[in-house]
Amino acid sequence: MEDLEMAFDLVRQMNSFGLPLKLWSLGPALFGFVKKGNADCTYESTDQLYEMLHRLRTDVRQVSDSVMDIVEDWFKSKAAKEVGKESWDVGNVKEGAVKGGGWHGQGWLGTGKWKVGTEMDSNGVCRSCGKKLVYIDIYPKDTENFATSLASLAMQFKSSLGSLMGDLSVWSGLSLYIAHSKMSLPTDEELGKEMDFKSATASLQIHSENLPHVHKVGVPPKQNFFKEFGATLKETFFADDPFRHFKDQPRSRKFVLGLQSVFPILQWSREYNFTKFKGDLIAGLTIASLCIPQDIGYANLANLKPQYGLYTSFVPPLIYAFMGSSKDIAIGPVAVVSLLLGTLLQNEIDHVKEPHQYLRLAYTATFFAGITQFTLGFFRLGFLIDFLSHAAIVGFMAGAAITIALQQLKLLLGIKHFTRKTDIVSVMRSVWSTVDSEWSWQTILIGITFLALLLVAKYIGKKNKNLFWVPAIAPLFSVIVSTFFVGITRADKHNVLVVGTMPSGINPSSLHQIFFSGSYVLTGFRIGVVAGMIALTEATAIGRTFAGMKDYQLDANKEMVALGTMNIVGSMTSCYVATGSFSRSAVNYMAGCHTAVSNIVMSCVVLVTLELITPLFKFTPNVILASIIISAVLGLIDIDAMILIWKIDKFDFVACMGAFIGVVFDNVEMGLLIAVLLSFAKILLQVTRPKTALLGKLPNTTVYRNMQQYPEATKVPGVLIVRVDSAVYFSNSNYVRERILRWLADEEEQLKEAAQPQIQYLIVEMSPVTDIDTSGIHAFEELYRSLQKQEIQLALANPGPVVMDKLCASKFPNLIGEDEIFLTVADAVRSCAPKMEEP
């Protein structure tokens, strides 16, 4: 409603002329105002006019008792029920109403037509500006005594009215006019002229009992310390309220719910059917065809024999199927964790010179990786993995993918003597130094051919989602074909390295090989924590992604317990660190899996492979494994994500590139360290240097917003409004105080240069301030004292319950005045405006 918005703006400007004018702000609501343009003015919402009347009435509270009596008497009368007309007629123009003073015209209360004056033509169009001005009557019915009393008071306060700001003129408290130039005040004779109210008709009903209540800032009730502390702990560690299902249940039912909570398979298996099994069977067979060749290659990344990759895809997926809550994640060894584990273990023990000790340390690291994951989940500390930002993970994964691909050049080119370093400079130096002596053209031919085949298969699957099975079976197809040709041609005797003999049988026990004492315990613990956290981060990200795609809830803490348990058991059954694989999980999803049964199917296929098929891998060329790994890790390089990060947040991009460069040009440990440090650096930067904003009023509203975001927002004369966009703690309290004072100094400097009135009020918008500590309160006390020295009043707007409770406990409202804390910025501005004119 443009009319009401215009009226509100006029009233707020009129309020700046002092206390007496609070009464005249009734004018637009009760009597009328001139509207530019369209003459058709029908109120569509009684609530809007109703709210305006209430706000105007609230302003009258500070007027003298005599004025208050007049207003109260009128509100109690029957005439208060009706205040205007839906379809407005123009008023009658008295003689002299349009003479001099630059007035466009004045409509007196009554009926009739506009009388043409010196400034208007016969159509009611201003001869100066060319705009049509229409007078609108809004006034109470049969309230002559009320109007006469207002007119009398208007004469008393005439000397204090002055000329209104540019476009406004008040006349006898009964009419308000808008024009493009200043207007002269009417004469005393005109102020006393008798009004004609008889022709007024009203159809807009107002019910005074429904007036909205103006709220003050509420102070939350004081809570018991132990209850408050308990609520905080619950929100921190049990935000999802995991025990809600146990409430009001018999003991037997609680036992069943407890088992289902630990083993989700007991819950979803009740609804399992043959249709779901068909989907899981197809998905399980598909991911098995992908995982077998990948597992052999990933074991090589961890500097382990091929069978250990297969072992890791047998036991851990079975454990996860019973304890995991994700329907889509596919468990097994992954490239990044394999590379990380191999690098960290190699730094401690040489896998060539001491293979047995190396294997024992791998089991120990896997055991502690599982303990780390289980502990985080059991004590509900999963939020700790969120400290590694998405941007840092993107950079780390991309760097790890390039490092893994570079490591495969040894097998792809047939090089026998290769550097143990992983940085790109050392790798490329090793590659080019062996061009003439060790490169094998037979190996290169096989590797390039099958790498091209695998990349084409991935392209086909990406272009046509229905052909997802093509890239899924391509690795196994490549292994079968290459093994067949190497076997019949005996290429292994012509510089083509092969996997060799693999032992048959399922996982042997390895519990006795884990270091539980000695110097390698702490080493295994350190490596296990790092590998476990990276594995956990990857698995959680994958699980959340597919849970969102299928619209089901994933309990992150249960996932951690499941992942930890499977790695603890895995360390005792000749497995190394397992986690969720994105490539296999994507294939699992595309193949139509319904539950974790697809992992069981995959484990069964791996079991058959271990028992019956492993001897057939004797002639599988290592180069084909390198081609499979390279084609798989290329998907970890997410160029689109990097571009998006650059567009959204430059600091995030720095974190992304820092992790990427650290991995590629140094090692995986350095890249991971940079990723963690930059993630923490961003958190510290945001906490210690929170955003602040200067607020202005949006046109035709009572809304105050960031002037940088809304350039059309205007400043309030004499008032500076600042918003703090963060909790105020010891780490940022001094910065917040200094930043607010700097806003003030800059603003006063601009006002001084423009020869405008200085700031008298500083309003701090507290809505985004979720919490405050003693240092923050102390900073606001210092801010208040600094402002007092400059004769500037501090006011707060909308502090939250936690903040308000702490402010009251520190008696801060008593310091600045309880009436200087407001529910909204608009309330604070309305309160400040009239006070600025008081002597």
C-alpha positions, -999 to 999 in steps of 0.1 A, spaced: 0 0 0 19 31 -12 -4 54 7 3 39 41 40 36 34 40 73 25 21 82 56 46 63 78 75 81 63 58 115 68 50 107 104 86 97 112 99 129 97 73 150 116 84 134 148 118 150 145 102 184 152 97 178 189 73 165 215 42 186 205 43 172 170 37 137 183 0 147 184 0 159 148 12 125 136 -24 115 139 -32 137 109 -25 112 81 -45 85 98 -75 105 110 -78 132 84 -59 130 52 -29 135 30 -23 145 -6 -13 117 -29 5 121 -62 -8 104 -93 -38 80 -94 -69 94 -77 -83 59 -70 -73 51 -34 -90 22 -17 -75 5 14 -71 -32 7 -61 -41 42 -77 -28 74 -48 -43 94 -23 -20 78 -42 11 86 -51 -3 120 -14 -9 128 -6 26 117 -32 41 140 -19 21 169 16 33 164 5 69 161 -16 65 192 15 50 210 35 82 201 8 103 219 16 88 253 42 114 260 20 144 252 5 165 280 -25 152 300 -49 176 283 -40 163 248 -41 127 261 -76 132 274 -88 144 240 -73 114 222 -85 89 247 -120 103 247 -121 100 209 -108 64 209 -135 55 234 -163 71 213 -184 53 187 -169 76 160 -136 58 165 -151 27 148 -151 44 114 -123 66 101 -127 70 64 -140 60 31 -130 32 7 -136 53 -25 -124 88 -20 -140 120 -33 -120 152 -36 -128 179 -10 -141 214 -14 -117 243 -18 -124 274 2 -117 309 -10 -80 318 -6 -69 282 -1 -47 283 -32 -35 319 -30 3 324 -27 29 304 -8 34 280 -37 7 257 -25 -6 233 -51 -41 234 -36 -58 226 -4 -88 203 1 -111 213 30 -131 187 47 -164 185 29 -179 177 -5 -177 194 -38 -152 198 -66 -117 212 -67 -117 250 -72 -90 260 -97 -63 282 -82 -33 301 -94 -11 269 -93 -36 243 -108 -54 239 -140 -90 226 -145 -78 190 -144 -61 193 -110 -26 193 -126 1 215 -112 13 241 -136 48 240 -122 56 203 -121 29 188 -144 19 163 -118 -17 156 -109 -24 160 -71 -54 144 -55 -66 152 -20 -77 122 1 -100 126 30 -95 103 60 -112 117 91 -135 106 120 -172 108 116 -190 135 137 -161 145 158 -163 182 155 -154 188 192 -123 166 188 -112 185 157 -119 219 173 -97 209 203 -69 198 179 -71 230 160 -69 250 192 -38 231 203 -23 235 168 -24 273 173 -7 270 207 22 249 192 24 268 159 56 285 168 73 252 173 63 237 140 87 255 117 89 246 81 89 209 75 118 191 57 116 200 21 83 184 11 61 186 41 36 211 56 13 206 85 -18 226 87 -40 228 119 -31 192 127 -59 180 104 -43 178 69 -9 168 56 4 178 22 30 166 -2 46 188 -29 78 191 -48 87 224 -32 85 239 3 51 250 15 42 280 37 23 275 70 -13 287 70 -23 319 88 -39 320 122 -71 330 105 -71 299 84 -62 277 114 -94 288 131 -118 283 103 -147 261 109 -147 226 93 -175 208 76 -176 172 87 -212 162 78 -205 147 43 -179 122 56 -190 86 51 -170 56 64 -168 20 56 -134 10 71 -141 -7 105 -115 -4 133 -118 -25 164 -96 -10 191 -95 -41 212 -74 -58 185 -46 -33 185 -12 -50 183 10 -49 214 44 -32 212 69 -56 228 99 -48 248 130 -70 247 123 -100 268 146 -113 295 147 -151 295 138 -167 328 168 -177 350 177 -213 345 192 -237 370 230 -240 363 229 -278 361 199 -278 338 215 -252 315 248 -271 315 230 -304 307 211 -287 279 243 -274 264 259 -309 266 229 -325 250 228 -300 222 266 -305 216 268 -343 217 232 -354 213 217 -328 189 198 -355 170 183 -369 203 192 -405 196 173 -418 226 140 -404 217 127 -438 204 134 -453 239 111 -430 258 80 -446 274 90 -481 260 90 -513 280 123 -529 289 120 -556 263 113 -531 236 142 -510 247 165 -540 243 152 -546 208 157 -509 199 192 -511 213 201 -540 191 186 -523 161 206 -491 169 239 -511 169 229 -533 140 206 -514 116 203 -546 95 179 -559 121 156 -530 114 156 -528 76 157 -565 70 121 -569 82 110 -550 51 134 -567 28 120 -585 -3 129 -603 -35 126 -571 -56 152 -554 -34 174 -584 -35 175 -584 -73 187 -548 -73 213 -555 -46 225 -587 -64 231 -568 -97 248 -539 -79 270 -563 -58 282 -582 -89 289 -549 -107 310 -534 -80 328 -567 -75 339 -566 -111 353 -531 -104 368 -537 -70 389 -569 -78 413 -552 -102 413 -520 -82 421 -538 -50 452 -554 -64 464 -520 -77 456 -502 -45 476 -528 -24 506 -519 -46 501 -482 -36 503 -492 0 535 -512 -8 516 -545 1 512 -577 -19 481 -579 -41 462 -604 -19 460 -578 9 438 -556 -13 414 -585 -18 414 -593 19 404 -557 26 374 -561 3 362 -593 20 359 -589 58 353 -551 63 323 -549 39 307 -578 58 311 -560 91 298 -527 76 267 -544 61 255 -553 96 265 -521 114 264 -493 88 234 -471 81 242 -461 45 224 -479 18 248 -470 -10 283 -468 2 307 -495 -11 335 -505 13 371 -514 5 406 -500 0 408 -466 -17 436 -449 -36 442 -418 -14 443 -438 19 464 -465 3 489 -439 -9 489 -421 25 494 -453 44 521 -465 21 540 -431 23 538 -429 61 548 -465 67 576 -463 42 590 -433 62 594 -456 92 602 -491 77 615 -500 43 590 -525 28 618 -540 6 643 -547 34 619 -555 62 586 -566 46 575 -585 77 580 -556 101 564 -533 75 533 -555 74 530 -556 112 532 -518 113 504 -517 87 482 -539 108 490 -518 139 482 -485 121 449 -501 108 440 -511 144 445 -476 157 427 -461 128 397 -482 138 401 -473 175 401 -436 164 370 -439 143 351 -460 169 360 -435 197 349 -405 177 316 -422 170 310 -437 205 316 -404 222 298 -385 195 327 -364 185 321 -367 148 318 -329 144 356 -328 147 361 -340 111 341 -310 99 371 -288 108 387 -299 75 370 -276 50 355 -288 18 379 -266 -2 409 -281 15 396 -316 8 390 -308 -29 426 -296 -31 440 -325 -11 422 -350 -32 433 -334 -65 469 -333 -54 467 -369 -42 452 -380 -75 481 -364 -94 507 -379 -70 491 -414 -74 491 -411 -112 527 -400 -112 536 -430 -90 520 -453 -117 545 -441 -143 569 -467 -128 546 -495 -139 533 -477 -170 568 -472 -185 583 -505 -171 608 -487 -149 625 -510 -124 645 -485 -104 622 -457 -93 624 -429 -66 607 -435 -33 599 -398 -31 564 -387 -41 569 -350 -51 565 -342 -88 601 -329 -92 617 -361 -79 593 -383 -99 599 -365 -132 636 -365 -126 635 -403 -120 613 -408 -151 635 -388 -175 668 -402 -162 658 -438 -172 645 -431 -207 673 -449 -225 680 -476 -200 647 -489 -185 617 -478 -206 599 -508 -221 581 -502 -254 560 -534 -249 549 -523 -215 541 -488 -227 521 -502 -256 500 -524 -234 495 -496 -208 485 -468 -232 462 -491 -251 442 -502 -221 443 -468 -205 427 -454 -236 401 -482 -235 393 -474 -198 390 -437 -205 366 -443 -234 345 -466 -212 343 -439 -186 333 -413 -212 305 -436 -225 292 -442 -190 292 -404 -183 274 -395 -214 247 -422 -211 237 -431 -176 220 -463 -188 254 -476 -198 269 -473 -163 279 -509 -165 304 -502 -193 330 -484 -171 322 -507 -142 332 -539 -161 359 -523 -182 387 -528 -156 379 -565 -151 376 -569 -189 410 -553 -193 425 -576 -167 411 -607 -183 422 -597 -219 457 -585 -209 463 -616 -187 453 -639 -215 476 -622 -241 505 -620 -217 500 -657 -208 499 -669 -244 527 -647 -257 548 -650 -225 554 -613 -226 566 -616 -190 599 -628 -205 602 -596 -226 604 -569 -199 566 -570 -190 563 -572 -153 535 -593 -140 517 -598 -106 531 -633 -101 518 -661 -79 491 -651 -54 482 -675 -25 447 -689 -24 425 -689 6 407 -664 28 422 -639 53 446 -654 78 445 -642 114 469 -613 121 460 -604 157 494 -618 170 512 -595 145 499 -562 158 523 -542 179 508 -538 214 542 -529 229 576 -516 219 587 -486 200 564 -491 170 532 -487 191 533 -449 192 544 -449 155 514 -470 146 491 -449 167 502 -417 149 499 -431 114 466 -448 123 450 -415 136 460 -397 104 448 -425 81 417 -430 101 407 -394 100 412 -391 62 393 -424 57 365 -411 80 362 -378 61 360 -395 28 334 -421 39 312 -395 57 313 -372 26 303 -401 3 276 -413 27 260 -379 31 261 -373 -7 241 -404 -16 218 -401 15 209 -367 2 202 -381 -33 179 -408 -19 164 -385 8 171 -406 39 189 -397 71 225 -408 78 236 -410 114 272 -399 112 282 -412 146 268 -446 139 288 -446 107 319 -439 126 313 -467 150 307 -491 120 338 -479 102 359 -482 133 346 -517 142 353 -530 107 388 -516 107 395 -530 142 383 -565 130 401 -560 97 434 -554 114 430 -588 131 422 -605 98 451 -593 75 434 -562 62 446 -526 60 426 -494 63 392 -497 45 367 -469 39 340 -459 14 351 -457 -22 334 -429 -43 339 -446 -76 325 -479 -64 297 -462 -44 287 -443 -75 285 -475 -95 266 -492 -67 241 -463 -67 237 -464 -105 233 -502 -106 202 -498 -84 213 -510 -50 186 -508 -22 205 -518 9 239 -528 22 233 -563 9 252 -553 -22 283 -552 0 276 -587 11 273 -598 -25 306 -581 -33 323 -599 -4 310 -632 -16 324 -626 -50 358 -616 -35 356 -648 -13 352 -669 -45 380 -651 -61 403 -657 -31 395 -694 -30 394 -702 -67 406 -675 -91 438 -660 -76 461 -684 -94 448 -670 -127 463 -636 -118 498 -650 -122 502 -634 -157 483 -602 -151 506 -574 -161 514 -547 -135 509 -521 -162 472 -529 -165 468 -523 -128 486 -489 -133 462 -481 -161 432 -490 -139 445 -468 -111 452 -438 -133 417 -440 -149 401 -442 -114 420 -414 -97 414 -389 -125 379 -386 -112 393 -372 -80 404 -340 -98 373 -318 -97 381 -288 -119 345 -276 -117 346 -276 -79 378 -256 -80 364 -230 -103 333 -227 -82 354 -223 -50 373 -194 -68 341 -177 -77 325 -180 -42 354 -175 -17 389 -165 -26 403 -176 8 387 -210 3 405 -212 -30 438 -204 -13 432 -233 11 424 -255 -18 455 -246 -38 477 -248 -6 466 -284 0 471 -292 -37 505 -277 -40 516 -292 -7 508 -327 -19 521 -324 -54 554 -306 -46 562 -321 -13 543 -351 0 509 -362 13 517 -354 49 526 -318 40 495 -314 19 474 -327 47 491 -304 72 485 -274 50 449 -284 45 443 -286 83 462 -254 91 445 -233 64 411 -247 76 418 -236 111 432 -203 99 399 -195 82 380 -203 114 403 -182 135 401 -153 110 363 -154 110 362 -156 148 387 -129 155 377 -105 127 339 -107 124 320 -88 98 304 -55 107 280 -35 86 266 0 84 228 -1 82 204 23 64 166 24 59 151 10 28 127 34 11 90 33 21 97 7 48 108 4 84 134 -21 75 171 -14 80 197 -33 59 234 -33 50 240 -2 28 267 -20 9 241 -46 -2 213 -21 -6 227 11 -21 193 27 -21 191 25 17 194 59 34 211 70 66 190 84 95 202 120 103 219 121 136 219 83 141 245 57 132 233 21 130 260 -7 131 254 -44 129 278 -70 144 276 -103 124 291 -126 150 292 -137 186 314 -114 207 341 -133 226 374 -125 242 391 -132 208 372 -105 190 357 -81 216 384 -55 213 382 -56 175 344 -52 176 347 -21 198 375 -6 178 356 -13 145 325 4 158 344 35 169 361 36 135 327 35 118 317 64 140 349 84 133 346 80 96 309 90 96 315 121 118 344 131 94 320 129 64 293 149 83 318 176 93 329 180 57 293 183 45 285 207 74 257 185 87 247 178 123 269 153 141 259 119 154 239 119 186 229 82 188 247 50 180 225 19 176 241 -15 176 220 -42 158 225 -74 179 204 -99 160 234 -119 146 252 -118 180 244 -153 192 265 -152 224 287 -129 244 312 -135 272 326 -113 300 352 -98 276 325 -89 251 304 -72 278 335 -53 291 341 -41 255 306 -27 253 310 -10 286 342 7 273 323 16 241 296 32 262 321 53 282 339 64 250 305 75 235 295 93 266 327 115 264 315 124 229 279 130 241 266 102 220 240 78 234 244 40 229 214 19 221 210 -18 214 185 -35 191 172 -70 195 197 -88 216 190 -126 217 180 -145 248 215 -157 257 230 -122 251 202 -105 270 205 -129 300 242 -121 303 238 -84 298 212 -83 327 235 -105 349 262 -79 344 238 -50 350 247 -35 316 211 -23 310 214 -2 342 245 14 328 231 25 295 195 27 306 168 0 302 149 22 278 179 21 254 174 -16 246 149 -20 218 132 -49 200 139 -36 165 161 -10 149 130 9 138 118 12 174 152 25 184 152 51 156 117 63 165 127 67 200 159 86 192 144 110 166 123 132 189 149 132 217 175 148 193 154 180 193 149 183 230 168 212 246 
